[in-house]
Amino acid sequence: MKKQMTVIEYVLGQIKELGVTDAFGVPGDFVYPVCDAVMDDEQIRWIGCSNELNASYAADGYARTRGASVLVTTYGAGELCTFGGLAGAHAENSKVIALAGMPGLREQDGKSRYHHMVGDTEPRYEVFVDMIRPLTAGENSAVVITPENCVYETQRVLAAMKYYSKPIYMAFPRDVPNQPVVFPEHEKKVPLANVKSNQATLLKVVNEIFVRLNNAKQTCVLPGYTLRRYGLVDSALGFIEKTGLPFALPNQDRGVLPMQHPNYIGGYDGHWTGWADPAVTDWVEECDCIVALATENHDFNNGFHTLGFDRSALIKINPHSTLIGDQVFENVEMADVLAHLTEAFKEGIAQGCPELASGEVAIGLPTGKPDDVIDYEPLYERLQQFIKKDDIVVSDTAMASMCFSARANLPEGVELEAQTAWGAIGWGTAALLGNCIAEPDRRCIIVCGEGGHQMTATEMGTFERYGVKPIYIVVNNGGYFFERITNRFPDEDYNDLANWNYPELPKAFGCNWLSRQVTNLGELDEALGMASEADTGVYIEVIVPADQLAQGADFVFRATGQHFEQDGRTWETRKSTTNRK
């Protein structure tokens, strides 16, 4: 007699159709049935993480590279720790499927209190589901699964996840996963499944854009990283190549389209001194038509609020709507707009692309002598040479790494991942695990600061446990670098850190890696050469003096001085806690 399908078997079956083959998590008694189902499923591998926050970061990294991911945690004390990671996944449009446990339906009598619960007089068993709901797809994709609602709700939240490219949340009372799933007698219509553009609106939008592009004197395309989340990179590239239009890449979007493409004119960072190439900025802001493809408008992607183009010139094609000037058109899918626009042009409209990059902010060839202490620019010069075709590079949320990735010229096929919208330091250490698991045959590199690294370093042992081989570049600049350049006095005590023995960390976490501390350029060259040849994980602590400033960081230091009545301050004239007056 054929065994009836259980609730968790149905859910995992739907998830596997997305190409997910790994689940990141931490076990706990309320979620044991889900953990056990993963262990028993021959097509999904359990990836046990050191804590729930790290597991959520790893799931985020995996989803960025593979397209979707699974996160498994227990009730209350476990799932609450994932909320920071899920908020980041929401902000960064990452498709994370969170599966959480909770007290069983038979246990939820409204009177009994269990461990991991908040201390309400009347127990609220769904409080954590209610808490996370606003940070899920469409702000309504957190649900308690039962045998009766399993089929519909699973399909509903998965459809919402694909539509919004945001996380979803499914909580399982612990007596539910192994119950038989109740298939509905009549199929219900699932919202957001197979969404199609309104044809009349689509034709109006395409026609309006077509006319504007043909009448424009100067046009530029700004592709956004969200193209990768929606699988539309090739569509965007096809549109650019058909029209012949030039494109520039804002900070968060670097690498979404190849920088070697003949239509690439450089990075567009507004007037962020040190990051922005003035020649590119001037040309983009002289355009009377700018086509933005799902770009994000936040401070680290808009030149710290210094973009200066004419907003009336903007055409913003978003995943499910389009903005033309000040008019918003709803119910038009970006995939359809790009396809119809590309088809509409029988020949290109641009006569070649301008050669704009002045080289003013470009990272050059390696400079310096072997005995020189390590400063940021010689470090960045060497890192740029170290990165190779098809690498995955994680730029952690640290000023030292951001000042590199904002200017780096990335080789073809490099996937650059950062978390500039949400900006949680330490995200990268665990997110890299997800990238490595998702693409074990690609070289995965992280550039991070020691401050964020201290928050999530416990995940290092997981790399060794599952046989993946990351390359860690940990920049030790003596404290929280970003905080030093954004508060009143760079040398405040709260910017300092415990002085870890970093090269010993891999060994302490059971990693059979090559590990080095480097203090001069000669040692750095030797360590990077070693990393290029290594068949194990590699860990390099790079010592940079605390008083050094990366190119582009001084702009932030000056800009944030206004908050402390220090207008016009520079790093050279910075004040200290020892001379406050």
Backbone torsions as a table, in degrees:
resi	resn	phi	psi	omega
1	MET	NA	130.9	-176.0
2	LYS	-72.0	132.0	179.1
3	LYS	-67.3	135.5	179.4
4	GLN	-73.7	141.6	-178.2
5	MET	-66.6	135.7	178.0
6	THR	-89.9	169.1	179.7
7	VAL	-58.5	-49.7	-176.2
8	ILE	-70.2	-31.4	175.7
9	GLU	-64.0	-39.3	178.4
10	TYR	-65.4	-46.7	-177.9
11	VAL	-62.3	-48.0	179.7
12	LEU	-63.3	-34.3	177.5
13	GLY	-62.5	-41.3	177.7
14	GLN	-66.8	-36.5	-179.7
15	ILE	-69.1	-40.3	-178.5
16	LYS	-63.9	-26.8	177.5
17	GLU	-65.2	-16.5	178.0
18	LEU	-85.2	-3.1	-178.6
19	GLY	89.2	12.3	179.0
20	VAL	-80.7	127.9	-178.4
21	THR	-124.1	5.1	-178.6
22	ASP	-141.3	149.2	177.5
23	ALA	-128.9	126.8	-179.6
24	PHE	-97.4	135.5	-179.9
25	GLY	-177.5	-178.6	175.7
26	VAL	-134.1	130.3	-176.1
27	PRO	-74.8	165.1	175.5
28	GLY	-172.5	157.0	-169.2
29	ASP	-61.2	-37.3	-178.7
30	PHE	-69.0	-21.4	-176.2
31	VAL	-112.3	10.5	179.0
32	TYR	-52.7	-43.2	-178.7
33	PRO	-59.6	-34.7	176.9
34	VAL	-71.5	-45.3	177.5
35	CYS	-57.6	-45.1	-178.2
36	ASP	-63.9	-37.7	179.3
37	ALA	-65.3	-37.1	175.9
38	VAL	-64.9	-44.2	-179.8
39	MET	-62.5	-34.1	-177.8
40	ASP	-83.5	-11.9	-178.7
41	ASP	-87.4	119.9	-175.9
42	GLU	-72.9	-11.5	-177.1
43	GLN	-102.0	-4.4	178.9
44	ILE	-125.5	130.5	179.5
45	ARG	-100.4	136.7	175.2
46	TRP	-81.1	128.6	174.7
47	ILE	-115.4	100.7	-177.5
48	GLY	-79.9	125.1	-177.4
49	CYS	-104.9	166.5	-174.2
50	SER	-78.7	-23.4	173.7
51	ASN	-159.4	168.5	-172.1
52	GLU	-70.5	-35.7	177.8
53	LEU	-62.2	-47.0	178.6
54	ASN	-60.5	-38.7	179.2
55	ALA	-62.2	-38.4	179.1
56	SER	-68.8	-37.1	175.9
57	TYR	-65.3	-43.1	-179.9
58	ALA	-63.6	-40.2	177.8
59	ALA	-63.5	-37.6	176.6
60	ASP	-61.4	-47.8	179.4
61	GLY	-60.9	-42.3	179.3
62	TYR	-63.2	-43.5	-178.5
63	ALA	-63.6	-37.2	179.5
64	ARG	-62.5	-38.2	-176.3
65	THR	-87.8	-39.1	-174.9
66	ARG	-95.1	-23.1	180.0
67	GLY	113.3	-29.0	176.2
68	ALA	-162.1	164.0	-178.3
69	SER	-151.9	169.3	178.7
70	VAL	-124.3	136.6	177.8
71	LEU	-125.4	129.3	-176.4
72	VAL	-124.3	123.0	179.3
73	THR	-145.7	161.8	-179.8
74	THR	-88.0	-177.8	-170.8
75	TYR	-73.7	146.4	167.4
76	GLY	65.2	-100.3	-175.7
77	ALA	-58.5	-29.0	177.9
78	GLY	-83.1	-54.9	-174.6
79	GLU	-67.1	-32.4	-180.0
80	LEU	-62.0	-32.3	179.7
81	CYS	-68.7	-17.5	-179.8
82	THR	-86.4	-10.0	-171.3
83	PHE	-63.2	-35.3	177.3
84	GLY	-62.7	-42.9	178.4
85	GLY	-67.3	-38.2	179.2
86	LEU	-71.1	-34.0	174.7
87	ALA	-63.5	-39.9	176.1
88	GLY	-64.5	-41.3	177.7
89	ALA	-63.0	-36.0	176.9
90	HIS	-65.4	-47.3	-178.3
91	ALA	-64.7	-29.9	-174.6
92	GLU	-104.6	11.7	174.7
93	ASN	59.7	48.8	-177.1
94	SER	-109.5	132.2	-173.5
95	LYS	-87.9	87.2	178.2
96	VAL	-104.8	129.0	177.6
97	ILE	-102.7	106.3	-178.4
98	ALA	-92.5	125.6	176.4
99	LEU	-114.1	117.4	-176.2
100	ALA	-122.6	152.4	174.8
101	GLY	-93.6	167.3	175.3
102	MET	-163.1	168.0	178.3
103	PRO	-55.2	147.2	-175.8
104	GLY	-66.5	160.0	179.6
105	LEU	-58.8	-38.8	-179.4
106	ARG	-71.4	-20.0	179.4
107	GLU	-86.3	-17.7	-173.9
108	GLN	-86.6	77.6	-178.0
109	ASP	-97.7	3.0	180.0
110	GLY	81.6	-2.8	-178.0
111	LYS	-123.1	-36.7	-173.7
112	SER	-79.1	135.6	177.6
113	ARG	-110.6	139.2	-178.2
114	TYR	-121.7	167.1	177.4
115	HIS	-60.7	154.9	-177.4
116	HIS	73.7	7.2	179.8
117	MET	-98.1	149.0	172.1
118	VAL	-72.4	158.2	-170.5
119	GLY	-87.6	58.8	177.0
120	ASP	-77.9	150.4	175.2
121	THR	-61.9	-46.0	172.8
122	GLU	-107.7	111.9	-173.8
123	PRO	-54.8	135.2	176.3
124	ARG	-112.2	98.9	-173.4
125	TYR	-72.0	-25.2	-176.6
126	GLU	-101.7	17.2	-174.4
127	VAL	-60.8	-37.1	-177.0
128	PHE	-75.8	-31.2	173.4
129	VAL	-64.3	-42.6	178.8
130	ASP	-65.6	-34.8	-178.1
131	MET	-67.8	-40.6	-174.1
132	ILE	-85.2	-17.2	-173.9
133	ARG	-51.6	-43.4	-178.8
134	PRO	-63.7	-16.1	-178.9
135	LEU	-102.7	18.2	176.8
136	THR	-109.0	172.6	-176.6
137	ALA	-55.5	124.0	-179.7
138	GLY	68.1	9.4	-178.4
139	GLU	61.0	19.6	179.4
140	ASN	-147.1	30.7	-175.9
141	SER	-114.0	37.4	169.5
142	ALA	-115.8	124.5	-170.2
143	VAL	-145.8	146.1	171.5
144	VAL	-89.4	123.3	-175.4
145	ILE	-88.7	134.7	174.0
146	THR	-127.8	166.8	177.4
147	PRO	-59.2	-32.8	-175.3
148	GLU	-78.5	-34.7	-176.5
149	ASN	-99.9	-0.6	-170.8
150	CYS	-55.3	-51.1	-173.6
151	VAL	-64.2	-52.2	-176.8
152	TYR	-65.8	-48.0	-175.6
153	GLU	-67.6	-36.2	176.5
154	THR	-61.9	-46.6	178.8
155	GLN	-65.3	-37.4	-178.2
156	ARG	-65.0	-50.3	-175.5
157	VAL	-72.5	-32.2	175.9
158	LEU	-66.4	-38.8	176.4
159	ALA	-64.1	-40.9	178.4
160	ALA	-64.8	-40.2	178.5
161	MET	-59.7	-44.8	-180.0
162	LYS	-66.9	-40.1	-176.3
163	TYR	-67.9	-48.4	-176.2
164	TYR	-91.0	-15.2	-172.1
165	SER	53.3	54.9	-180.0
166	LYS	-134.9	166.2	179.6
167	PRO	-68.7	159.8	170.8
168	ILE	-129.8	163.9	-171.0
169	TYR	-140.0	121.3	-179.4
170	MET	-124.0	116.3	-179.9
171	ALA	-101.2	136.5	-176.6
172	PHE	-118.5	111.0	167.0
173	PRO	-54.6	138.0	-166.9
174	ARG	-66.9	-13.1	175.4
175	ASP	-96.4	11.2	-177.9
176	VAL	-98.0	-43.2	-170.5
177	PRO	-52.9	-36.1	-176.2
178	ASN	-95.2	5.7	173.9
179	GLN	-79.0	153.2	177.2
180	PRO	-63.3	137.1	177.4
181	VAL	-73.7	139.4	179.2
182	VAL	-98.0	107.8	178.9
183	PHE	-78.6	131.7	-178.0
184	PRO	-66.2	145.6	179.3
185	GLU	-68.3	-33.6	-178.6
186	HIS	-124.7	133.6	-178.4
187	GLU	-69.0	131.4	177.8
188	LYS	-96.0	147.3	175.8
189	LYS	-72.5	127.3	-177.1
190	VAL	-94.2	120.2	178.8
191	PRO	-60.3	143.7	173.7
192	LEU	70.7	5.2	174.8
193	ALA	-86.8	130.8	178.4
194	ASN	57.4	46.4	179.3
195	VAL	-68.0	136.0	179.4
196	LYS	-123.8	152.2	178.9
197	SER	-67.9	148.4	167.5
198	ASN	-69.5	117.4	-170.1
199	GLN	-63.5	-40.0	179.8
200	ALA	-64.0	-44.3	179.1
201	THR	-66.6	-40.4	179.3
202	LEU	-59.6	-47.2	-179.5
203	LEU	-63.6	-37.6	178.4
204	LYS	-65.2	-43.8	179.8
205	VAL	-63.5	-49.3	-178.2
206	VAL	-61.0	-42.6	-180.0
207	ASN	-64.2	-43.1	-179.4
208	GLU	-63.7	-43.8	179.0
209	ILE	-65.9	-42.1	-179.8
210	PHE	-57.6	-46.3	-179.4
211	VAL	-64.8	-44.4	-178.5
212	ARG	-63.5	-42.0	-179.5
213	LEU	-65.0	-40.6	-179.3
214	ASN	-70.5	-27.8	-178.5
215	ASN	-92.9	-10.3	-176.6
216	ALA	-71.8	145.9	175.7
217	LYS	-83.9	-32.7	-177.4
218	GLN	-150.3	125.6	-173.3
219	THR	-130.8	145.7	176.4
220	CYS	-138.3	145.9	175.8
221	VAL	-106.7	136.2	175.4
222	LEU	-117.5	95.6	-179.8
223	PRO	-76.5	138.5	179.2
224	GLY	-102.6	155.2	-179.6
225	TYR	-61.8	-21.7	-178.9
226	THR	-62.4	-20.4	174.1
227	LEU	-55.3	-38.2	179.3
228	ARG	-67.3	-39.3	-178.1
229	ARG	-65.2	-32.0	-178.2
230	TYR	-99.7	7.6	178.1
231	GLY	66.2	34.4	-174.5
232	LEU	-115.8	18.4	179.8
233	VAL	-61.5	-47.2	-179.2
234	ASP	-64.6	-35.5	178.3
235	SER	-65.1	-42.5	178.8
236	ALA	-65.4	-41.1	179.5
237	LEU	-65.8	-38.0	177.2
238	GLY	-63.1	-41.3	177.7
239	PHE	-62.9	-44.7	-179.2
240	ILE	-64.7	-42.2	-177.8
241	GLU	-72.3	-32.9	179.0
242	LYS	-69.7	-40.3	-178.2
243	THR	-85.4	-23.5	-176.0
244	GLY	78.1	12.9	-175.9
245	LEU	-74.0	144.6	174.8
246	PRO	-75.8	154.5	176.0
247	PHE	-134.7	148.2	174.7
248	ALA	-123.3	155.6	-175.0
249	LEU	-118.2	116.9	171.1
250	PRO	-63.9	169.9	-171.0
251	ASN	-53.6	-55.3	-175.4
252	GLN	-67.8	-15.7	-171.8
253	ASP	-102.6	6.9	-177.6
254	ARG	-62.0	130.3	177.6
255	GLY	91.0	-9.1	-179.7
256	VAL	-65.0	-33.5	168.4
257	LEU	-119.9	149.8	-173.0
258	PRO	-64.7	133.3	179.2
259	MET	-74.1	-10.9	178.0
260	GLN	-86.4	-4.9	-177.1
261	HIS	-65.7	139.2	-178.3
262	PRO	-62.9	-18.2	179.7
263	ASN	-89.3	-3.2	-179.6
264	TYR	-78.8	126.8	-177.1
265	ILE	-110.0	-6.2	177.8
266	GLY	132.4	-179.4	178.7
267	GLY	-84.9	145.2	178.0
268	TYR	-116.4	106.6	-178.9
269	ASP	-123.8	33.1	178.5
270	GLY	59.1	-127.5	-178.2
271	HIS	-116.5	34.6	176.6
272	TRP	-74.3	100.4	-177.6
273	THR	-61.0	128.8	-179.1
274	GLY	101.7	-29.2	175.6
275	TRP	-105.5	-41.4	-173.1
276	ALA	-82.3	131.5	173.1
277	ASP	-83.3	115.3	-175.7
278	PRO	-56.3	-33.9	-178.9
279	ALA	-65.9	-40.4	178.9
280	VAL	-69.5	-46.0	179.5
281	THR	-57.1	-48.6	-178.6
282	ASP	-60.1	-42.9	-176.5
283	TRP	-67.5	-45.1	-179.9
284	VAL	-61.6	-42.9	-174.6
285	GLU	-79.0	-6.2	170.9
286	GLU	-90.3	-7.7	-178.4
287	CYS	-67.7	140.0	174.0
288	ASP	-96.8	4.1	174.3
289	CYS	-151.7	122.0	179.1
290	ILE	-126.1	121.7	179.6
291	VAL	-102.6	108.9	178.2
292	ALA	-99.7	128.1	-178.6
293	LEU	-104.1	88.4	175.6
294	ALA	56.7	39.1	174.2
295	THR	-74.3	157.5	-179.2
296	GLU	-106.5	139.8	-176.9
297	ASN	-108.4	83.6	172.9
298	HIS	-133.2	169.8	-167.4
299	ASP	-58.6	-34.8	-179.5
300	PHE	-87.2	3.1	174.9
301	ASN	-123.6	4.0	177.3
302	ASN	-128.7	33.0	176.9
303	GLY	63.5	34.0	-176.7
304	PHE	57.8	46.8	177.9
305	HIS	65.2	40.0	-179.2
306	THR	-121.0	13.7	176.6
307	LEU	-65.8	134.7	-172.9
308	GLY	-121.6	18.8	-179.5
309	PHE	-79.0	162.8	-179.8
310	ASP	-74.4	116.8	-176.3
311	ARG	-62.3	-26.7	178.8
312	SER	-69.6	-15.6	178.9
313	ALA	-85.9	-4.2	-170.8
314	LEU	-85.0	131.9	166.3
315	ILE	-115.8	114.7	-175.7
316	LYS	-112.5	107.2	179.1
317	ILE	-94.2	106.3	-179.7
318	ASN	-96.4	170.4	-177.8
319	PRO	-54.8	-36.0	-174.8
320	HIS	-132.8	12.1	177.8
321	SER	-157.4	166.6	178.3
322	THR	-136.3	135.3	176.1
323	LEU	-107.4	124.8	175.5
324	ILE	-123.3	109.1	-173.7
325	GLY	65.1	-119.0	178.1
326	ASP	-108.0	13.1	-178.0
327	GLN	-107.9	130.9	-179.4
328	VAL	-105.8	130.8	177.8
329	PHE	-112.4	115.9	-179.5
330	GLU	-91.0	166.1	174.2
331	ASN	62.3	37.8	171.1
332	VAL	-128.7	124.1	-176.1
333	GLU	-84.3	136.4	-179.5
334	MET	-57.0	-38.8	178.7
335	ALA	-58.8	-41.7	180.0
336	ASP	-70.7	-41.3	-179.8
337	VAL	-61.3	-46.9	-179.5
338	LEU	-63.8	-42.4	-178.9
339	ALA	-64.1	-46.3	-178.5
340	HIS	-68.9	-37.5	178.3
341	LEU	-64.7	-44.9	-179.3
342	THR	-61.0	-40.4	179.5
343	GLU	-69.6	-31.0	-175.5
344	ALA	-67.6	-30.1	-177.7
345	PHE	-88.2	112.8	178.5
346	LYS	-80.5	-23.4	176.9
347	GLU	-147.7	163.0	-177.5
348	GLY	-68.3	159.2	179.7
349	ILE	-113.3	-7.5	-179.9
350	ALA	-106.8	136.8	179.1
351	GLN	-97.1	74.4	-179.0
352	GLY	78.6	164.5	-178.5
353	CYS	-110.0	142.1	-179.0
354	PRO	-69.3	144.8	173.4
355	GLU	-93.2	101.3	-168.6
356	LEU	-107.5	-35.3	-170.8
357	ALA	-55.0	116.3	-177.1
358	SER	-80.5	-15.2	-176.1
359	GLY	83.6	1.4	-176.0
360	GLU	-64.3	-34.4	-179.3
361	VAL	-113.4	7.2	-178.6
362	ALA	-69.3	144.3	172.9
363	ILE	-82.2	125.7	-173.2
364	GLY	-93.5	-165.2	177.6
365	LEU	-75.1	157.9	-176.5
366	PRO	-57.2	133.9	176.8
367	THR	-124.0	172.8	175.8
368	GLY	96.6	162.5	-179.0
369	LYS	-102.7	154.3	-177.0
370	PRO	-53.1	-34.3	-176.6
371	ASP	-85.8	-3.6	-179.0
372	ASP	-67.6	139.5	170.7
373	VAL	-64.6	160.0	-172.4
374	ILE	-87.9	120.9	170.9
375	ASP	-108.7	168.3	-173.2
376	TYR	-62.6	-44.7	-173.5
377	GLU	-64.1	-48.8	175.2
378	PRO	-60.0	-33.3	175.8
379	LEU	-63.9	-47.7	-178.6
380	TYR	-64.2	-36.9	178.3
381	GLU	-60.2	-39.6	-179.2
382	ARG	-76.6	-37.4	177.5
383	LEU	-63.5	-41.2	-179.8
384	GLN	-61.5	-38.1	176.9
385	GLN	-71.7	-28.6	-176.2
386	PHE	-72.5	-35.4	-177.7
387	ILE	-70.4	134.0	-176.0
388	LYS	-119.9	169.3	179.2
389	LYS	-50.8	134.8	173.9
390	ASP	71.4	8.1	174.5
391	ASP	-65.1	154.9	165.0
392	ILE	-103.1	122.3	-177.7
393	VAL	-118.2	121.7	176.2
394	VAL	-101.3	119.0	174.6
395	SER	-98.3	101.3	-175.7
396	ASP	-66.3	166.0	-179.1
397	THR	-76.8	83.1	179.1
398	ALA	-151.8	143.5	-177.4
399	MET	-62.8	-35.5	-179.1
400	ALA	-62.0	-39.6	-179.6
401	SER	-82.0	-36.4	-179.8
402	MET	-65.6	-37.3	179.4
403	CYS	-68.6	-19.6	172.4
404	PHE	-82.2	-54.2	-173.7
405	SER	-66.2	-26.5	179.6
406	ALA	-68.9	-17.9	-176.9
407	ARG	-121.6	-11.0	-173.4
408	ALA	-66.4	143.1	172.0
409	ASN	-95.0	105.5	-170.9
410	LEU	-85.5	132.3	176.7
411	PRO	-62.5	166.2	-178.8
412	GLU	-58.8	137.4	174.7
413	GLY	81.2	-1.0	-179.9
414	VAL	-72.8	130.8	174.4
415	GLU	-99.0	110.1	178.1
416	LEU	-96.5	124.3	177.9
417	GLU	-121.0	132.3	177.5
418	ALA	-142.4	174.6	179.5
419	GLN	-131.1	55.2	-172.8
420	THR	-73.7	-24.1	178.8
421	ALA	-74.2	-51.8	-178.5
422	TRP	-80.5	-46.1	170.9
423	GLY	72.6	40.4	176.0
424	ALA	-86.4	118.8	179.1
425	ILE	-71.8	143.6	-176.8
426	GLY	93.1	-13.1	179.5
427	TRP	-53.9	-41.2	-170.5
428	GLY	-65.4	-35.7	-177.0
429	THR	-57.1	-44.0	-179.8
430	ALA	-85.6	-33.1	178.4
431	ALA	-60.9	-36.2	179.0
432	LEU	-58.8	-34.0	176.3
433	LEU	-57.6	-44.4	178.7
434	GLY	-62.2	-41.5	177.5
435	ASN	-61.3	-44.9	-178.6
436	CYS	-63.3	-42.4	179.7
437	ILE	-67.3	-38.9	-178.1
438	ALA	-68.8	-36.1	-176.9
439	GLU	-132.9	73.4	-174.3
440	PRO	-65.6	-18.5	-178.7
441	ASP	-92.3	-1.7	177.3
442	ARG	-102.5	148.4	177.3
443	ARG	-76.2	127.8	-176.7
444	CYS	-116.1	124.2	-174.2
445	ILE	-124.8	141.2	172.3
446	ILE	-124.6	138.5	169.0
447	VAL	-114.1	118.4	-174.7
448	CYS	-141.1	166.5	173.6
449	GLY	-97.4	157.1	-176.4
450	GLU	-70.7	-22.2	179.5
451	GLY	-66.6	-54.1	176.9
452	GLY	-64.8	-35.8	-178.9
453	HIS	-60.2	-36.8	179.7
454	GLN	-63.2	-26.0	-177.6
455	MET	-72.4	-30.0	-171.0
456	THR	-133.3	15.3	-175.1
457	ALA	-62.8	-19.6	-179.0
458	THR	-61.5	-15.6	-178.2
459	GLU	-79.1	-7.9	-176.2
460	MET	-57.8	-38.7	-179.0
461	GLY	-62.5	-25.4	-179.6
462	THR	-66.3	-33.4	176.9
463	PHE	-57.8	-49.0	-178.5
464	GLU	-65.7	-39.4	-178.1
465	ARG	-57.9	-37.1	-176.9
466	TYR	-105.6	13.0	169.3
467	GLY	72.6	24.4	177.5
468	VAL	-101.4	155.5	-165.8
469	LYS	-127.5	83.4	-179.4
470	PRO	-77.5	167.4	170.1
471	ILE	-120.6	113.5	-179.1
472	TYR	-98.6	125.2	169.9
473	ILE	-114.1	100.7	-176.1
474	VAL	-101.8	113.0	-179.2
475	VAL	-87.7	110.8	179.0
476	ASN	-98.3	101.6	-179.5
477	ASN	-113.7	26.2	169.9
478	GLY	76.2	32.6	175.3
479	GLY	138.1	-167.9	-179.8
480	TYR	-78.4	99.5	-175.3
481	PHE	-64.4	-45.6	-178.1
482	PHE	-62.4	-39.6	179.3
483	GLU	-68.4	-32.6	179.3
484	ARG	-63.5	-31.8	-176.7
485	ILE	-97.5	2.1	-178.5
486	THR	-122.9	2.0	177.9
487	ASN	-116.0	-173.7	-170.5
488	ARG	-70.3	-41.8	-179.2
489	PHE	-129.8	117.9	-177.0
490	PRO	-57.3	-26.5	-175.0
491	ASP	-99.3	23.9	173.3
492	GLU	-57.3	145.9	-178.1
493	ASP	-59.4	-31.4	-176.7
494	TYR	-72.5	-5.9	175.1
495	ASN	-90.8	-4.4	-179.0
496	ASP	-89.6	162.4	-177.0
497	LEU	-132.7	161.1	170.0
498	ALA	-64.0	140.6	-175.0
499	ASN	-89.8	89.4	-179.4
500	TRP	-75.1	156.4	170.6
501	ASN	-91.3	81.4	-169.3
502	TYR	-59.3	-44.0	-177.7
503	PRO	-61.3	-18.3	178.9
504	GLU	-87.0	-9.5	-176.3
505	LEU	-60.5	-48.2	-179.8
506	PRO	-54.2	-45.0	179.7
507	LYS	-63.0	-42.2	-179.7
508	ALA	-61.8	-31.8	-179.8
509	PHE	-94.3	12.5	174.2
510	GLY	80.7	19.9	-177.1
511	CYS	-94.4	127.3	176.3
512	ASN	-90.3	67.8	-175.2
513	TRP	-110.9	163.5	166.1
514	LEU	-81.9	131.5	-174.4
515	SER	-137.3	135.1	-178.4
516	ARG	-144.1	150.2	164.7
517	GLN	-109.9	132.6	-179.2
518	VAL	-123.4	136.2	-176.7
519	THR	-122.1	-9.8	176.5
520	ASN	-138.8	171.0	-173.4
521	LEU	-67.9	-32.4	177.2
522	GLY	-63.6	-44.1	177.8
523	GLU	-65.6	-37.9	178.6
524	LEU	-63.6	-45.1	178.4
525	ASP	-59.5	-43.1	180.0
526	GLU	-64.3	-42.2	-178.3
527	ALA	-66.7	-41.6	179.1
528	LEU	-68.0	-35.4	174.3
529	GLY	-63.2	-40.8	176.1
530	MET	-61.3	-42.9	-179.0
531	ALA	-63.9	-34.6	-179.3
532	SER	-65.9	-27.0	-176.4
533	GLU	-102.7	-8.8	-171.0
534	ALA	-69.6	145.7	172.4
535	ASP	-110.5	18.8	175.8
536	THR	-128.3	178.9	169.6
537	GLY	-65.5	155.3	-178.8
538	VAL	-132.2	139.2	-178.9
539	TYR	-133.3	118.2	-178.0
540	ILE	-124.8	117.0	172.5
541	GLU	-91.3	120.1	-177.7
542	VAL	-105.4	115.8	-179.3
543	ILE	-86.7	119.1	175.4
544	VAL	-120.6	127.3	-179.6
545	PRO	-54.4	142.5	-173.7
546	ALA	-66.4	-21.0	-177.9
547	ASP	-89.4	0.6	178.8
548	GLN	-80.2	151.4	-177.5
549	LEU	-130.1	127.3	179.1
550	ALA	-75.1	149.5	178.1
551	GLN	-60.3	128.3	-177.5
552	GLY	101.9	-22.8	-179.2
553	ALA	-75.2	-31.0	179.6
554	ASP	-62.9	-31.6	177.1
555	PHE	-60.3	-44.1	179.2
556	VAL	-67.1	-40.0	179.4
557	PHE	-60.1	-43.8	178.4
558	ARG	-67.8	-43.6	-175.4
559	ALA	-65.0	-35.8	-177.5
560	THR	-85.5	-7.0	178.7
561	GLY	-61.8	-28.0	-178.9
562	GLN	-61.5	-25.9	-179.7
563	HIS	-69.6	-16.9	-175.4
564	PHE	-123.3	22.5	-179.0
565	GLU	55.6	41.8	177.8
566	GLN	-124.8	48.1	179.7
567	ASP	-57.9	138.3	176.8
568	GLY	79.9	6.8	-178.8
569	ARG	-66.4	152.5	174.0
570	THR	-130.4	164.8	-179.4
571	TRP	-62.0	-33.9	-179.6
572	GLU	-69.6	-27.5	-177.8
573	THR	-107.3	17.4	-176.3
574	ARG	-60.9	149.6	178.4
575	LYS	-93.0	159.8	-177.8
576	SER	-124.2	159.8	176.1
577	THR	-65.7	-16.9	-178.7
578	THR	-87.0	-12.1	177.9
579	ASN	-138.0	53.3	-173.7
580	ARG	-60.7	-30.7	-176.9
581	LYS	-80.4	NA	NA
